[in-house]
Structure formats: C-alpha cells, structure tokens
Amino acid sequence: MTDAVFRETAAEPRNRSVPLAHLSLELGHLYMEDFEAGPERLRSHFAEVRPWAEAARAAAAARTGGTRARISTCFLIDDYFTRFSTPAEVVPMLLAQAERAGLSVDYLARESGCAVTGKVPVAEAVAGRIVESPPPGSYGLRPPAAQTGWLANGERSPVARAPQAMKRAVEWQPPKETAARRHSVFLDVELWSDDADGHRTWSCPFLAAVWQLARLGLLRNEGEAVLVPQPHTTAGFPDDWDELPSLLRLNDRADPFAAYRTCSVLPTRFLPVEHAVRVILDQIEVDPGALEQVAERSGRERTPVPDSVADRVSYVYYPGL
C-alpha cells in the first residue's frame, strides 16, 4: 500500500501567468480639463515628461546588470468621472503630441476599466481584499473600511463624547500614523462614495491603486489575468469610449505591459493622490499565486523585487500643469 493522495484537477485553482517587463513607465494620467485645453497642454506635458522618462529608462537598465531592460510605456485616460469628446478625436491628438516630444505610447488604458472590465467588477474585487492594519492599542472601535469606505494609515482622533455627571470630558488626542518616524503623517483615504440610489463611485486614489496592481501583473479573477492588452487592429479609433478596449496595445513590438516595477511621471498635483495609493496598497491582500509567480520569475532572472508591493511603485513629479 502507498500513501498516494488523489485530487480532482479541476479543484486545484490555477493562476494564469502574465508576461513581465522590467519596468512599466507611465507617461501621464491627465484629466478632462487637460484635454479640453488642447494640443498645447499635451505638448507641454510631454515636454516635461521626456527627460524624466529617459532617466527612468537609464535606472531600469542599470538594475538589469547589463542585460537589455524590457521597458513598456503606458498612458491612462480618465473616462470614468467625466465622459468627454471621443476616442476618435482625443487619442490621435494624444499620440501626435507624444511623438512630437520623442515619446512613444505602447499601451493606452481607460480608467473606467479599473472599475469594471467586461463583466469583471475589478474595483469591487480589490476592495474585498482590503485587510486593515489595526493601530497598536486599538480595540476595534472603528468601523471597518467595508462599512465606511474610508481607510487610514493609523489611528484617528477619538470621537468626543458628552461627559457624564461629575466627570471630565475626554481630552482631544491627535491622530497617529502606525509606522510613524518620530512624527506622524496621518492620512485618511476615501475609497468610494454611494449616492441616495445606492450607486457607488470609486475614488480616484482607489482606481489608481487598481491601476498599479494591473501594471505589476498582480490582478487575477478566478485565476485569469485582468486588464489584458487587446491589439489595435483598426485604422482609427471609435466614437464611443465604451467601444474602446479597457487596455489597448498600440505597438505590436512593445515589451509586456505588466512589469516587476512601475514608474509614473506626473504633475505635482497628483502627489496627494499617489500618497493615498500607497496607503491602499499597503493594506491589500494581493493574490498569493500572482505574487509567487512574480517572485519565482524574478528569481530566475536575478532581478530582485521588494517584498512590499507599494515599494515596487515609484514616481517622478514635475512642477506646473
């Protein structure tokens, strides 16, 4: 007799792996008003981006130890909070101004795809993986993020209570960052808002966190990859945003969309949003199978990545715009 163990193959969940570049380089993420300002605004943006994009490429090449660095570029268009113009008008203008600055956009993404892609409720699935970090000494008095839609990086100020007879009122206490170094930088992030009809609108920081997970190749739905690039096979672009794929591959020869690390070159006004993104990423239980795949592959390539998902994300902020 042997101690063989038999399992149904279908009962073993499998995570589909995704190809990985060394760096996903984001060349911008602009709002409706930036596009409404016309080609000049886009021209100014890409002119600011180019030197920093070149520096990011050089840094990625240095980390590969002499082998060719696989680097892909991407651009995220905000079609979630406000629908404006059409892809047929916006995308050619965007690509033309990038090319004029000496830049090439390999992948084009729609922010609405970070909320829902096809039939996959991407944002909802990521929200279900939030594991809040309890502040030291907390007793569970704070409602969970799943109820409030707010996520903090520490302990909030206590709620003032009316004093009982012959007792002193509770003194005000400051909020405390969980991982503070001498002084706290406390942040409380709104993840979503619900209207009177129960319709949920995801916040910009939360969708940006989903975007980073996609770029790191860490999003899965029942084992399948989420936000898979679709090839651009037509001569032009559609007149309706919903007809444009959530993630479009514009360059057939581009390196993979997902990567071990990401870098985003953005105007300084995005700094508060991206601070919130880090707070969110630090408290998401990322799919362990996806993490294991990245770790195994990076080990084979001798390309170490930080254990912390948030530490795989980097930024360059330029002034203005």
N, C-alpha and C positions, 0 to 999 in steps of 0.2 A: 504494500500500500504506500502511496505517496501522499504528501500534504499539498497537492495541487489545489489551487483556488481558481474557480471558473467565474468569469464576469461577462455580462452582456456588453458587447462592444458599444451598442447604442447608449448604454447607461453611463459611459465614460465621457464627460464633456471634453471637447477639444477646442482649443483656441486656434483660429487660423492666424498664421504669422503674416506680417506685412514686411515688404522690403524697407530697408532703412538707409538713409543717407547719414553723413556725419553731422550735418548742420541744416536746419530749416531756417532760412533767412527771410524774415518778413519785411517787405519793402514799404509797408504802410497799412493803415487801417483808418480811413477817413470817414467823416460824417456827411450827411446830405448837403449841408451848407458849403462844404469844401468843393463838392462837385458843382453846386449851383454857382459858385464863384468863377467857374470857367477854367479854361486851359492854363491861364496864368497861375492860378493857385496850385494846380497839379505840377506845373513846371517848377515852381518854387520848392514844392515839397521834394520832388525827386532830385533837385539840385542839392538840397541839404542832405538827402539820404546817401547819395553816391559815395562820398569819401568814407562814411562810416560803414557802409556795406563792404567796401574794399578792405577796411580794417578787420571786419568780422571774418571775411574770407581768409585773410592772412593768419588770423588767430586760429581758425579751424585747421588750416594747413599745417601750422606748427604743432598742433596737438596730434596729428596723424603720424608724426615721426618720419616724414619724408615720403610716404606713400600718397597717392593722389587723393585729395579730400573730395568726398561726394557732397556737393552743396546744391540745394534746390532753393528757389525763391518763390515767394507767395505774396498775395495781396488779398486782404479781406474787405469786402464791400458791405456796408451796413444797409441791408434791405429789410431789417427786422422791425426797427422802431418807426421808420417812415419809408414808404414807397415813393420813389421819385424817378422821373424821367423813364427811360427804358434801357435794357442792356444794349440794344442796337445803337443807342446814342452814347451811353456812358463808357462802355468797355473800349471801343476803338479810341476814344479820346484819352482814356487812361493809358492804354498801351502805347499810343503815339508819344505821349509826354515822357513815359518811362524810357522808351527807345531814344528819344532826343537827349536824355541825360546819360545815355550809355548803359542803361539797365534793361534787363530782360525779366519779364514775369513768367515763371514756369507754370504756376498754378494760381487760379482765381477762385476764391471762395465767397459764398454768400453767408452773411451772419445768421440768417434765418435757418440755415442748415445746422447750426449749432443748437437750435431749439428742437427742430423736428427734421429728420432726413427720411424721405419716403414715408413709410409707416412707423419708423422708429422714433419714439419720443426721447431723443438723446438727452436733453437737459433734465428731464424728469428722472431718467435712469441714473444720471450722475448725481442728482440730488439725493437719490435713495442710497448712495454710498457715502454720504457725509457721516463721519464719526467725530463728534465734537471732542476737543481736548479739554477735560474739566480742569479749571484752575485749582491750584493747591488750596486745600482747606474748604473747597466748596461742598455744599450739601444737597445739590440737586434742586435748589430753589428756583433756578432759572428755567423757564420753559424751553424745550428743545427747539433747535432750528427748524425741524419739520413742522412745528406748530406756528412759530413766529415769523419764519422767513428771514431771520437775522442770524448772522454768525460772527462771533467775536474772537479775537486772539488773546483773550484774557478774562478777567473778572470785571464786570460792570460795577458802577457805583450802586450801593444798596438803595432800594426804594425807601423814601422817607415814610415813616408811619406816625400816625397820631399818637402822642404819648398818653399812657393811662394815668389815672389819677395818682398824684403824688410821685410820679416817675418822670425822669428826664427824657427829653426827646432824643432819638437816635442821632448821633452826630454824623455830619457828612463825611464820607470817605471817598478818596479818588479811585478811579478805575486802575486796574493793574494788568500789565502785559504779562502773560505766562512766562515767556522766555526773555524777560527784560534784562538789559545790561545796565545796571545802576539806575537808570531812569526808564520809565515806560513810554512806549509809543503805542498807545491803545487804539484799536480800530474795530468798529462795529459795522459789518457789511450787510447791506440789504440784498438778499438773494433773489427775491421776487415780490410782486405785489398782485393782489387779487381785487378785481372790481366787484361791484354790487351783484353782478350776474355770475360771479364765480370764475370769470375768465382770468387766467394767470398770465402775467407779463414778466418774463425773466429779466433780471437786471443786466446791464452791460458788463459788470465785473464777472458775473456768473457765466455768461455766454463766452467771455474772453477766457475763463478758466477751462471751459469745454474745448475751446479752440486750441489752447495749449496742449491739452491731453490728446487731441487729434493729431497735432503736429509731432507729438512724441510717440505716436503709434501705440497708445495705451487705451484706446476706446474699443470695447467689444460689446456686441449684442448677441447673446446666446452663442458665444464663441466666434461669431462672424465680425470682421472688421467693420467699423463705422466710418463714414465720410471717405469712401473710396474714390479716387480720382476717376473721372469719366473723360474719355478722349474728345477733343474738339474736332468734329468731323464735317462741319458745315462751313460755308464761305463767310457767313456773317454771324450775327447774334440775334436772338429772338426779341420780340417787342414786349414780352411779359416776363417779369422776374421769375415767376413760378415755372416757366419753361426752360430756365437756365439750370443746369445741374448744380447741386449744392457745392460740389468741388469739381472744377474743370481743369484738365491738363491741356495747357496751351502749347507746350513744347514737347514734341514726341521724343526728343533726345534728352530730356531732363533727367536728373538724378531723382531717386524716390522722394515723394512728398514728405513722409514721416522721417524722423531723424532721431539720433541719440540726444541731441541738444537743439535748442531753439535760440534764436536771437531776433529781436524786433527793433527796428529803427523807427521811432515815433516822436511826434512833437511833445514838448514837456507837459502839455495839458493832460496827457494820458497817464502821468506818473501816479496820481491818486488811484486811478482805476487798476493799474497793474500792481500797486501795493495790495489792494484788495484781492487780486487774483492769487497772489502768493499766500495770503491768509486762507483762502479757499482750498488751494492745492495742498496745503499742509494738513488739512482735515478731511481729505477724501481717501477712502479705502480703494485704491486702484486695483483693477482686476489682477489677481496674483499670477495668473497664467501669462498675461501680457508682460508683466514685469519680469517674469522668469525668462521669457523668450528674449527680451532685450538684454538681460544680464548674460545669458548664455552666448548670444551672438557677439556682444561687445567684448566678452572674454576671449572668444576665438580670434577676434580682430585686434586684440590688445588695445582696445580703445575704452579705457575705464570711464564709467559714468557715475555721478554722485548717487548715493542711496536715496537721498531726498529727491522726490520728483520736482519740487519747487526749485531746487538748486540746479536743475538741468535747463532752466529758463533764464535767459539774460536779455538785457535791453541796452539800447543807446537812445538817449533823449537829446534832441536838438532844440534850441530856443526858437520862439516865434510860432507863426501859424496858429 
